[in-house]
């Protein structure tokens, strides 16, 4: 069964109730540290999706696939770092 892959930005727009529903729908197994905190649900879902995406990569990827995977990882880590920085106005 396939599921939608949610971006961090998409998950930020969801309510905690919807995040819990998504968590259940994708059969997420990552522990949620603080069940009252929206960011905890988002982190658990994002971490779980990341493990599933990595398992789908081919056994012997070519150079372009390796470069794309490295870029995707870099973008994801940058997005996570930016997401954890509070906005100041």
Phi, psi and omega in degrees: 000137178253152181232159174295139173265117182267137174278165179299320180295320179297318181293326180299331183278352183272154175280165178299320179300317179291322178298319177296322179294315178300316179306314180289318182300321182270003180057045181297138181245001179284133181291137176266118185294310180234104186294349178267350186257123181301318181297329178294319177294317180297315180298316180298314181295314181297317179296318179296315179298322180298322179291325180287323179294319181296328181288343182272354180290147181296156182295323181233077183290150177279178184298322180294319179295321178296317179295320179294318179296320178295317178296315179301317179296317180297315180298316180297318180292324177292320179296319179294320180295319179291321182296332182273355180267122180292143178283139176236133182246000000 
